[in-house]
């Protein structure tokens, strides 16, 4: 015991490092039984397939709606312009008729 005390007195920092080092080392756990693997959900693959299939369908539907929205916009704009031109020409025709221009 005196030799131990002398070693601690001679190198007090080294003794603390060794003591703290052994307390911080991770202890390995020995497996007691063979591992079977994590429990698997039997329907997980099917759910994931349905999820990605729905996601792909939503993306395709979104692209299709974007295309038809552009077509709808130009179609409605053309109808509005034709209607405005028609009403303007009829209005000018009535003005000419009323005032004899």
N, CA, C and O atoms as CSV, one atom per row, in Angstrom:
chain,resi,resn,atom,element,x,y,z
A,1,UNK,N,N,0.801,-1.183,0.000
A,1,UNK,CA,C,0.000,0.000,0.000
A,1,UNK,C,C,0.853,1.259,0.000
A,1,UNK,O,O,0.434,2.296,-0.515
A,2,UNK,N,N,1.965,1.179,0.536
A,2,UNK,CA,C,2.857,2.336,0.561
A,2,UNK,C,C,3.385,2.640,-0.837
A,2,UNK,O,O,3.607,3.802,-1.180
A,3,UNK,N,N,3.587,1.608,-1.636
A,3,UNK,CA,C,4.054,1.844,-3.000
A,3,UNK,C,C,2.968,2.553,-3.820
A,3,UNK,O,O,3.255,3.426,-4.639
A,4,UNK,N,N,1.740,2.161,-3.580
A,4,UNK,CA,C,0.629,2.796,-4.286
A,4,UNK,C,C,0.533,4.266,-3.915
A,4,UNK,O,O,0.339,5.135,-4.765
A,5,UNK,N,N,0.671,4.511,-2.640
A,5,UNK,CA,C,0.576,5.876,-2.170
A,5,UNK,C,C,1.721,6.699,-2.765
A,5,UNK,O,O,1.530,7.856,-3.139
A,6,UNK,N,N,2.886,6.110,-2.849
A,6,UNK,CA,C,4.027,6.804,-3.421
A,6,UNK,C,C,3.791,7.097,-4.909
A,6,UNK,O,O,4.162,8.159,-5.408
A,7,UNK,N,N,3.166,6.135,-5.609
A,7,UNK,CA,C,2.886,6.343,-7.027
A,7,UNK,C,C,1.882,7.475,-7.218
A,7,UNK,O,O,2.005,8.269,-8.151
A,8,UNK,N,N,0.907,7.547,-6.349
A,8,UNK,CA,C,-0.078,8.620,-6.447
A,8,UNK,C,C,0.541,9.971,-6.107
A,8,UNK,O,O,0.223,10.988,-6.723
A,9,UNK,N,N,1.396,9.965,-5.154
A,9,UNK,CA,C,2.050,11.216,-4.787
A,9,UNK,C,C,3.004,11.633,-5.893
A,9,UNK,O,O,3.115,12.822,-6.190
A,10,UNK,N,N,3.685,10.695,-6.499
A,10,UNK,CA,C,4.652,11.012,-7.543
A,10,UNK,C,C,3.950,11.548,-8.788
A,10,UNK,O,O,4.420,12.503,-9.406
A,11,UNK,N,N,2.843,10.944,-9.149
A,11,UNK,CA,C,2.121,11.385,-10.349
A,11,UNK,C,C,0.630,11.466,-10.031
A,11,UNK,O,O,-0.131,10.592,-10.446
A,12,UNK,N,N,0.203,12.484,-9.312
A,12,UNK,CA,C,-1.205,12.553,-8.937
A,12,UNK,C,C,-2.123,12.748,-10.151
A,12,UNK,O,O,-3.243,12.238,-10.152
A,13,UNK,N,N,-1.683,13.461,-11.162
A,13,UNK,CA,C,-2.511,13.694,-12.355
A,13,UNK,C,C,-2.722,12.397,-13.132
A,13,UNK,O,O,-3.829,12.126,-13.596
A,14,UNK,N,N,-1.686,11.610,-13.275
A,14,UNK,CA,C,-1.776,10.347,-14.007
A,14,UNK,C,C,-2.725,9.389,-13.310
A,14,UNK,O,O,-3.466,8.662,-13.972
A,15,UNK,N,N,-2.714,9.379,-12.000
A,15,UNK,CA,C,-3.617,8.494,-11.269
A,15,UNK,C,C,-5.066,8.906,-11.485
A,15,UNK,O,O,-5.945,8.055,-11.616
A,16,UNK,N,N,-5.312,10.202,-11.522
A,16,UNK,CA,C,-6.689,10.671,-11.745
A,16,UNK,C,C,-7.157,10.350,-13.157
A,16,UNK,O,O,-8.316,9.999,-13.376
A,17,UNK,N,N,-6.245,10.473,-14.104
A,17,UNK,CA,C,-6.602,10.177,-15.489
A,17,UNK,C,C,-6.965,8.723,-15.632
A,17,UNK,O,O,-7.955,8.391,-16.284
A,18,UNK,N,N,-6.174,7.842,-15.031
A,18,UNK,CA,C,-6.431,6.410,-15.134
A,18,UNK,C,C,-7.747,6.068,-14.467
A,18,UNK,O,O,-8.529,5.286,-15.008
A,19,UNK,N,N,-8.007,6.642,-13.295
A,19,UNK,CA,C,-9.260,6.348,-12.603
A,19,UNK,C,C,-10.459,6.851,-13.404
A,19,UNK,O,O,-11.458,6.144,-13.533
A,20,UNK,N,N,-10.366,8.070,-13.942
A,20,UNK,CA,C,-11.495,8.605,-14.687
A,20,UNK,C,C,-11.641,7.902,-16.036
A,20,UNK,O,O,-12.754,7.771,-16.544
A,21,UNK,N,N,-10.534,7.450,-16.617
A,21,UNK,CA,C,-10.595,6.767,-17.896
A,21,UNK,C,C,-11.369,5.462,-17.770
A,21,UNK,O,O,-12.201,5.144,-18.619
A,22,UNK,N,N,-11.096,4.713,-16.717
A,22,UNK,CA,C,-11.782,3.438,-16.574
A,22,UNK,C,C,-13.254,3.630,-16.283
A,22,UNK,O,O,-14.060,2.752,-16.591
A,23,UNK,N,N,-13.625,4.752,-15.700
A,23,UNK,CA,C,-15.041,4.958,-15.416
A,23,UNK,C,C,-15.803,5.397,-16.660
A,23,UNK,O,O,-17.021,5.228,-16.728
A,24,UNK,N,N,-15.101,5.961,-17.647
A,24,UNK,CA,C,-15.767,6.453,-18.855
A,24,UNK,C,C,-15.797,5.446,-20.000
A,24,UNK,O,O,-16.502,5.657,-20.987
A,25,UNK,N,N,-15.056,4.375,-19.884
A,25,UNK,CA,C,-15.002,3.399,-20.974
A,25,UNK,C,C,-16.347,2.685,-21.075
A,25,UNK,O,O,-16.931,2.276,-20.071
A,26,UNK,N,N,-16.812,2.550,-22.289
A,26,UNK,CA,C,-18.082,1.862,-22.499
A,26,UNK,C,C,-17.895,0.374,-22.270
A,26,UNK,O,O,-16.907,-0.221,-22.699
A,27,UNK,N,N,-18.828,-0.191,-21.610
A,27,UNK,CA,C,-18.770,-1.631,-21.358
A,27,UNK,C,C,-19.526,-2.357,-22.465
A,27,UNK,O,O,-20.653,-2.003,-22.810
A,28,UNK,N,N,-18.890,-3.360,-22.998
A,28,UNK,CA,C,-19.524,-4.142,-24.042
A,28,UNK,C,C,-20.506,-5.121,-23.415
A,28,UNK,O,O,-20.214,-5.768,-22.409
A,29,UNK,N,N,-21.654,-5.208,-24.025
A,29,UNK,CA,C,-22.662,-6.133,-23.521
A,29,UNK,C,C,-22.520,-7.445,-24.271
A,29,UNK,O,O,-22.466,-7.471,-25.500
A,30,UNK,N,N,-22.462,-8.506,-23.533
A,30,UNK,CA,C,-22.354,-9.809,-24.178
A,30,UNK,C,C,-23.750,-10.288,-24.529
A,30,UNK,O,O,-24.644,-10.267,-23.683
A,31,UNK,N,N,-23.946,-10.716,-25.763
A,31,UNK,CA,C,-25.280,-11.179,-26.149
A,31,UNK,C,C,-25.637,-12.467,-25.410
A,31,UNK,O,O,-24.850,-13.413,-25.363
A,32,UNK,N,N,-26.812,-12.481,-24.848
A,32,UNK,CA,C,-27.248,-13.658,-24.100
A,32,UNK,C,C,-27.981,-14.640,-24.993
A,32,UNK,O,O,-27.915,-15.851,-24.782
A,33,UNK,N,N,-28.679,-14.117,-25.989
A,33,UNK,CA,C,-29.419,-14.989,-26.899
A,33,UNK,C,C,-29.150,-14.515,-28.323
A,33,UNK,O,O,-28.870,-13.336,-28.539
A,34,UNK,N,N,-29.232,-15.408,-29.281
A,34,UNK,CA,C,-29.024,-14.967,-30.664
A,34,UNK,C,C,-30.132,-13.984,-31.069
A,34,UNK,O,O,-31.315,-14.190,-30.797
A,35,UNK,N,N,-29.698,-12.927,-31.719
A,35,UNK,CA,C,-30.665,-11.894,-32.098
A,35,UNK,C,C,-31.445,-12.331,-33.328
A,35,UNK,O,O,-30.886,-12.882,-34.277
A,36,UNK,N,N,-32.723,-12.078,-33.294
A,36,UNK,CA,C,-33.591,-12.449,-34.403
A,36,UNK,C,C,-33.788,-11.301,-35.370
A,36,UNK,O,O,-34.346,-11.501,-36.449
A,37,UNK,N,N,-33.351,-10.115,-35.020
A,37,UNK,CA,C,-33.555,-8.953,-35.857
A,37,UNK,C,C,-34.721,-8.148,-35.323
A,37,UNK,O,O,-35.479,-8.618,-34.474
A,38,UNK,N,N,-34.857,-6.951,-35.818
A,38,UNK,CA,C,-35.949,-6.109,-35.325
A,38,UNK,C,C,-37.299,-6.655,-35.768
A,38,UNK,O,O,-37.401,-7.287,-36.819
A,39,UNK,N,N,-38.321,-6.416,-34.980
A,39,UNK,CA,C,-39.649,-6.892,-35.397
A,39,UNK,C,C,-40.106,-6.114,-36.629
A,39,UNK,O,O,-40.023,-4.886,-36.664
A,40,UNK,N,N,-40.579,-6.825,-37.616
A,40,UNK,CA,C,-41.012,-6.202,-38.863
A,40,UNK,C,C,-42.529,-6.160,-38.944
A,40,UNK,O,O,-43.224,-7.091,-38.538
A,41,UNK,N,N,-43.012,-5.064,-39.475
A,41,UNK,CA,C,-44.443,-4.921,-39.719
A,41,UNK,C,C,-44.747,-5.647,-41.027
A,41,UNK,O,O,-44.180,-5.286,-42.059
A,42,UNK,N,N,-45.612,-6.647,-41.024
A,42,UNK,CA,C,-45.853,-7.402,-42.256
A,42,UNK,C,C,-46.522,-6.576,-43.353
A,42,UNK,O,O,-46.445,-6.941,-44.526
A,43,UNK,N,N,-47.167,-5.489,-43.000
A,43,UNK,CA,C,-47.869,-4.669,-43.999
A,43,UNK,C,C,-47.098,-3.413,-44.361
A,43,UNK,O,O,-47.614,-2.572,-45.098
A,44,UNK,N,N,-45.876,-3.261,-43.865
A,44,UNK,CA,C,-45.107,-2.037,-44.098
A,44,UNK,C,C,-44.775,-1.863,-45.577
A,44,UNK,O,O,-44.869,-0.752,-46.099
A,45,UNK,N,N,-44.394,-2.920,-46.251
A,45,UNK,CA,C,-44.029,-2.821,-47.667
A,45,UNK,C,C,-45.241,-2.431,-48.491
A,45,UNK,O,O,-45.160,-1.568,-49.365
A,46,UNK,N,N,-46.358,-3.068,-48.209
A,46,UNK,CA,C,-47.587,-2.759,-48.953
A,46,UNK,C,C,-48.021,-1.315,-48.721
A,46,UNK,O,O,-48.456,-0.640,-49.654
A,47,UNK,N,N,-47.903,-0.834,-47.472
A,47,UNK,CA,C,-48.263,0.555,-47.154
A,47,UNK,C,C,-47.337,1.529,-47.871
A,47,UNK,O,O,-47.786,2.543,-48.405
A,48,UNK,N,N,-46.056,1.221,-47.881
A,48,UNK,CA,C,-45.094,2.098,-48.555
A,48,UNK,C,C,-45.373,2.124,-50.060
A,48,UNK,O,O,-45.296,3.181,-50.687
A,49,UNK,N,N,-45.695,0.971,-50.637
A,49,UNK,CA,C,-46.019,0.910,-52.062
A,49,UNK,C,C,-47.235,1.776,-52.367
A,49,UNK,O,O,-47.232,2.546,-53.328
A,50,UNK,N,N,-48.277,1.645,-51.541
A,50,UNK,CA,C,-49.479,2.465,-51.758
A,50,UNK,C,C,-49.176,3.950,-51.589
A,50,UNK,O,O,-49.691,4.781,-52.337
A,51,UNK,N,N,-48.342,4.284,-50.607
A,51,UNK,CA,C,-47.992,5.684,-50.355
A,51,UNK,C,C,-47.290,6.297,-51.562
A,51,UNK,O,O,-47.672,7.374,-52.021
A,52,UNK,N,N,-46.261,5.615,-52.082
A,52,UNK,CA,C,-45.523,6.157,-53.215
A,52,UNK,C,C,-46.353,6.135,-54.487
A,52,UNK,O,O,-46.191,7.002,-55.346
A,53,UNK,N,N,-47.228,5.168,-54.619
A,53,UNK,CA,C,-48.115,5.128,-55.781
A,53,UNK,C,C,-49.075,6.311,-55.746
A,53,UNK,O,O,-49.310,6.945,-56.775
A,54,UNK,N,N,-49.635,6.617,-54.570
A,54,UNK,CA,C,-50.527,7.770,-54.421
A,54,UNK,C,C,-49.770,9.071,-54.661
A,54,UNK,O,O,-50.303,10.013,-55.250
A,55,UNK,N,N,-48.527,9.113,-54.202
A,55,UNK,CA,C,-47.723,10.320,-54.407
A,55,UNK,C,C,-47.451,10.542,-55.892
A,55,UNK,O,O,-47.545,11.668,-56.381
A,56,UNK,N,N,-47.115,9.478,-56.604
A,56,UNK,CA,C,-46.874,9.579,-58.039
A,56,UNK,C,C,-48.146,9.990,-58.771
A,56,UNK,O,O,-48.098,10.819,-59.679
A,57,UNK,N,N,-49.282,9.416,-58.384
A,57,UNK,CA,C,-50.554,9.773,-59.014
A,57,UNK,C,C,-50.891,11.242,-58.752
A,57,UNK,O,O,-51.396,11.926,-59.642
A,58,UNK,N,N,-50.619,11.729,-57.547
A,58,UNK,CA,C,-50.888,13.132,-57.226
A,58,UNK,C,C,-49.999,14.043,-58.058
A,58,UNK,O,O,-50.456,15.082,-58.533
A,59,UNK,N,N,-48.734,13.669,-58.241
A,59,UNK,CA,C,-47.824,14.480,-59.057
A,59,UNK,C,C,-48.301,14.520,-60.512
A,59,UNK,O,O,-48.288,15.581,-61.137
A,60,UNK,N,N,-48.720,13.374,-61.054
A,60,UNK,CA,C,-49.214,13.330,-62.429
A,60,UNK,C,C,-50.495,14.144,-62.574
A,60,UNK,O,O,-50.675,14.855,-63.562
A,61,UNK,N,N,-51.395,14.037,-61.574
A,61,UNK,CA,C,-52.639,14.804,-61.607
A,61,UNK,C,C,-52.346,16.301,-61.549
A,61,UNK,O,O,-53.003,17.090,-62.228
A,62,UNK,N,N,-51.376,16.688,-60.752
A,62,UNK,CA,C,-51.004,18.094,-60.640
A,62,UNK,C,C,-50.464,18.617,-61.970
A,62,UNK,O,O,-50.808,19.721,-62.391
A,63,UNK,N,N,-49.616,17.823,-62.632
A,63,UNK,CA,C,-49.079,18.238,-63.930
A,63,UNK,C,C,-50.191,18.357,-64.966
A,63,UNK,O,O,-50.213,19.303,-65.753
A,64,UNK,N,N,-51.110,17.401,-64.965
A,64,UNK,CA,C,-52.224,17.438,-65.904
A,64,UNK,C,C,-53.113,18.653,-65.653
A,64,UNK,O,O,-53.545,19.313,-66.599
A,65,UNK,N,N,-53.389,18.953,-64.375
A,65,UNK,CA,C,-54.220,20.106,-64.039
A,65,UNK,C,C,-53.539,21.408,-64.430
A,65,UNK,O,O,-54.207,22.352,-64.854
A,66,UNK,N,N,-52.213,21.472,-64.291
A,66,UNK,CA,C,-51.481,22.669,-64.687
A,66,UNK,C,C,-51.614,22.906,-66.189
A,66,UNK,O,O,-51.809,24.038,-66.633
A,67,UNK,N,N,-51.507,21.825,-66.969
A,67,UNK,CA,C,-51.643,21.964,-68.422
A,67,UNK,C,C,-53.051,22.414,-68.796
A,67,UNK,O,O,-53.217,23.323,-69.609
A,68,UNK,N,N,-54.059,21.785,-68.211
A,68,UNK,CA,C,-55.432,22.158,-68.549
A,68,UNK,C,C,-55.767,23.552,-68.032
A,68,UNK,O,O,-56.585,24.248,-68.633
A,69,UNK,N,N,-55.149,23.976,-66.923
A,69,UNK,CA,C,-55.393,25.325,-66.413
A,69,UNK,C,C,-54.876,26.357,-67.402
A,69,UNK,O,O,-55.528,27.378,-67.621
A,70,UNK,N,N,-53.723,26.113,-68.000
A,70,UNK,CA,C,-53.195,27.031,-69.013
A,70,UNK,C,C,-54.109,27.101,-70.225
A,70,UNK,O,O,-54.398,28.180,-70.742
A,71,UNK,N,N,-54.558,25.940,-70.669
A,71,UNK,CA,C,-55.489,25.907,-71.815
A,71,UNK,C,C,-56.779,26.640,-71.480
A,71,UNK,O,O,-57.272,27.423,-72.292
A,72,UNK,N,N,-57.334,26.399,-70.292
A,72,UNK,CA,C,-58.565,27.066,-69.859
A,72,UNK,C,C,-58.391,28.576,-69.820
A,72,UNK,O,O,-59.278,29.316,-70.246
A,73,UNK,N,N,-57.256,29.035,-69.312
A,73,UNK,CA,C,-57.003,30.467,-69.228
A,73,UNK,C,C,-57.041,31.117,-70.605
A,73,UNK,O,O,-57.726,32.121,-70.800
A,74,UNK,N,N,-56.301,30.544,-71.570
A,74,UNK,CA,C,-56.264,31.140,-72.898
A,74,UNK,C,C,-57.611,31.034,-73.602
A,74,UNK,O,O,-57.987,31.927,-74.361
A,75,UNK,N,N,-58.333,29.958,-73.357
A,75,UNK,CA,C,-59.660,29.794,-73.962
A,75,UNK,C,C,-60.632,30.849,-73.428
A,75,UNK,O,O,-61.341,31.489,-74.205
A,76,UNK,N,N,-60.664,31.027,-72.133
A,76,UNK,CA,C,-61.567,32.021,-71.530
A,76,UNK,C,C,-61.151,33.424,-71.950
A,76,UNK,O,O,-62.013,34.260,-72.221
A,77,UNK,N,N,-59.851,33.702,-72.011
A,77,UNK,CA,C,-59.382,35.020,-72.441
A,77,UNK,C,C,-59.820,35.298,-73.879
A,77,UNK,O,O,-60.241,36.410,-74.199
A,78,UNK,N,N,-59.721,34.292,-74.740
A,78,UNK,CA,C,-60.141,34.475,-76.140
A,78,UNK,C,C,-61.638,34.749,-76.206
A,78,UNK,O,O,-62.067,35.628,-76.954
A,79,UNK,N,N,-62.438,34.016,-75.443
A,79,UNK,CA,C,-63.883,34.240,-75.445
A,79,UNK,C,C,-64.217,35.645,-74.941
A,79,UNK,O,O,-65.081,36.319,-75.502
A,80,UNK,N,N,-63.542,36.079,-73.897
A,80,UNK,CA,C,-63.784,37.427,-73.355
A,80,UNK,C,C,-63.413,38.475,-74.386
A,80,UNK,O,O,-64.158,39.437,-74.571
A,81,UNK,N,N,-62.279,38.320,-75.065
A,81,UNK,CA,C,-61.871,39.297,-76.076
A,81,UNK,C,C,-62.827,39.320,-77.260
A,81,UNK,O,O,-63.159,40.389,-77.774
A,82,UNK,N,N,-63.270,38.143,-77.694
A,82,UNK,CA,C,-64.233,38.089,-78.809
A,82,UNK,C,C,-65.544,38.749,-78.390
A,82,UNK,O,O,-66.130,39.509,-79.160
A,83,UNK,N,N,-66.000,38.465,-77.185
A,83,UNK,CA,C,-67.240,39.074,-76.691
A,83,UNK,C,C,-67.087,40.586,-76.565
A,83,UNK,O,O,-68.001,41.332,-76.917
A,84,UNK,N,N,-65.945,41.043,-76.067
A,84,UNK,CA,C,-65.712,42.479,-75.930
A,84,UNK,C,C,-65.678,43.142,-77.303
A,84,UNK,O,O,-66.232,44.226,-77.484
A,85,UNK,N,N,-65.030,42.494,-78.270
A,85,UNK,CA,C,-64.974,43.051,-79.622
A,85,UNK,C,C,-66.377,43.090,-80.241
A,85,UNK,O,O,-66.747,44.069,-80.889
A,86,UNK,N,N,-67.135,42.044,-80.042
A,86,UNK,CA,C,-68.498,42.007,-80.568
A,86,UNK,C,C,-69.357,43.115,-79.948
A,86,UNK,O,O,-70.056,43.834,-80.662
A,87,UNK,N,N,-69.302,43.248,-78.641
A,87,UNK,CA,C,-70.083,44.305,-77.979
A,87,UNK,C,C,-69.622,45.696,-78.396
A,87,UNK,O,O,-70.446,46.597,-78.550
A,88,UNK,N,N,-68.318,45.883,-78.581
A,88,UNK,CA,C,-67.812,47.192,-79.021
A,88,UNK,C,C,-68.304,47.516,-80.429
A,88,UNK,O,O,-68.698,48.650,-80.700
A,89,UNK,N,N,-68.284,46.538,-81.321
A,89,UNK,CA,C,-68.747,46.793,-82.688
A,89,UNK,C,C,-70.253,47.060,-82.722
A,89,UNK,O,O,-70.715,47.930,-83.459
A,90,UNK,N,N,-71.014,46.310,-81.924
A,90,UNK,CA,C,-72.467,46.553,-81.868
A,90,UNK,C,C,-72.759,47.927,-81.272
A,90,UNK,O,O,-73.650,48.637,-81.739
A,91,UNK,N,N,-72.015,48.291,-80.254
A,91,UNK,CA,C,-72.222,49.587,-79.623
A,91,UNK,C,C,-71.889,50.706,-80.606
A,91,UNK,O,O,-72.641,51.674,-80.717
A,92,UNK,N,N,-70.785,50.585,-81.309
A,92,UNK,CA,C,-70.423,51.607,-82.298
A,92,UNK,C,C,-71.463,51.652,-83.421
A,92,UNK,O,O,-71.776,52.734,-83.919
A,93,UNK,N,N,-72.003,50.500,-83.827
A,93,UNK,CA,C,-73.049,50.456,-84.852
A,93,UNK,C,C,-74.306,51.170,-84.387
A,93,UNK,O,O,-74.928,51.889,-85.170
A,94,UNK,N,N,-74.692,50.990,-83.137
A,94,UNK,CA,C,-75.872,51.669,-82.595
A,94,UNK,C,C,-75.631,53.173,-82.472
A,94,UNK,O,O,-76.528,53.977,-82.728
A,95,UNK,N,N,-74.424,53.540,-82.081
A,95,UNK,CA,C,-74.100,54.968,-81.967
A,95,UNK,C,C,-74.168,55.621,-83.340
A,95,UNK,O,O,-74.703,56.721,-83.475
A,96,UNK,N,N,-73.635,54.961,-84.353
A,96,UNK,CA,C,-73.684,55.491,-85.727
A,96,UNK,C,C,-75.137,55.612,-86.207
A,96,UNK,O,O,-75.507,56.584,-86.865
A,97,UNK,N,N,-75.942,54.614,-85.868
A,97,UNK,CA,C,-77.353,54.616,-86.284
A,97,UNK,C,C,-78.135,55.725,-85.584
A,97,UNK,O,O,-78.939,56.410,-86.218
A,98,UNK,N,N,-77.905,55.909,-84.279
A,98,UNK,CA,C,-78.628,56.931,-83.535
A,98,UNK,C,C,-78.229,58.341,-83.951
A,98,UNK,O,O,-79.095,59.201,-84.114
A,99,UNK,N,N,-76.969,58.587,-84.120
A,99,UNK,CA,C,-76.516,59.946,-84.418
A,99,UNK,C,C,-76.300,60.177,-85.914
A,99,UNK,O,O,-75.911,61.274,-86.315
A,100,UNK,N,N,-76.539,59.193,-86.719
A,100,UNK,CA,C,-76.447,59.341,-88.170
A,100,UNK,C,C,-75.037,59.626,-88.661
A,100,UNK,O,O,-74.845,60.397,-89.602
A,101,UNK,N,N,-74.086,59.027,-88.047
A,101,UNK,CA,C,-72.704,59.260,-88.484
A,101,UNK,C,C,-72.334,58.462,-89.666
A,101,UNK,O,O,-71.204,58.555,-90.144
